[in-house]
Amino acid sequence: MAESSAALLVVILIGALATYMWRALGVALSGRIDPDGPVVRWVACVAYAVLAALIARMILLPVGSLGEVPVASRLLAAAIALAAFYLARRHLPVGVAVGGVTLTLLSYWA
């Protein structure tokens, strides 16, 4: 039992070291990075593209219980969530809440 606890502690410490090492490096380099530079803009574009791809995958090719909801319901809930997001002056929690409630209601209705 003591050996497994020691091994677990070593794994936690290595994980913490890896995490905090990269954070410290980020803090040290953050003053030298131009936030309007081409590299930062490229990274932001890639991040938005990955997020859009993940959302599209969740809507079109879901895994688990979301796959039991008809695709028309998922698309309609996404469209209503997007409309609510913009109608609420780009307030993200409103869009997420409206989308979640809409998807829940549509899945129970279907």
N, C-alpha and C positions, 0 to 999 in steps of 0.2 A: 504494500500500500504506500509506503514512504517513497519507493522508487518511482511510482507513477505520479505522485504529487510533485516530486522534484523534477521529473520530466515535463510535467504540465507547466511548472513555474518557469523552466528554461524556455519552453515554447512561447509563453506569454511575454517574457522579457525580450526574446529575439524579435517577436512581432512588434512590441512597443518600440524597440530600438529602430527597426526598419521604418516604422511610421514617423517617429519623431525626427529621424535623420533627414527624411525628405522634407518635412515641414520646416526644419531649421535651415536647410538649403534654400527653400523657397523664400523664407524671410530674409536671408542674407542677400539673395539675388533680386528681390522685388524692387528695390530702389533703383536698379540699373535697367529695368525693363520699361520700354516705352509702351504705354497702354494703347496708343494709337498706331503702333508700328505694324508693318505687314505680317510679321510672324504671329502676333497676338490676334490680329484680325483673321488670319488663316485658321488658327486654333479655335477661335470662336465659331467660325463657319463649319468646321469639322464637328464641333460639339453639337451645334444645332442640327446638322445633317444626321448624326447618330441618333439624337433624340427623336427626330422626325421618323427615322426608319424604325425605331423601337415602337413608337406609337402606331405607325402603320401596321407593323407586325402584330401588335396586340389587337388591333381592330380586324384585320383581314385573316390572320392565321393564329388565333388564340390557342392557348394550351390550358387544359383543365376545365373547370366548370364554365368558364367564359365561352368555351367552344360550343356549349350547349345552347347558347343564346343565338338566335338567328342573325345572320350578317346584316340584314336590313335594320334590325333593332340596334345593333352596334353602330352602324353608320349614322342612323338617325340621332342616336344619343350623342355621338361625337359632333354632329352638325349643330344640335341644340346647345351643347356645351360651348362650342365656339361662338355661336351667336350670343349667348349669355355673357361670355367673357368680354366681347366687344361692347355689348349694350351696357355692361357695368364698368365701362371705361378702363378696360384691360385689367380688371381685378381678378387675379388668378383663383383665389379661394371660391369666388362666386361661380366661375366656370367649372371648376372641379366638382363643387357641390351639386350644381344643376345637372352636370353630366352624370354623376353618380346616381342621383335620384331618378333621373330620366331612364337610365339603363336598368335600374332596379324595377321601376314601374313597367317598363316595356318587357322585361324578362318575365315578370309575374303575369302580365297580360297575354303573352304569347303562348 
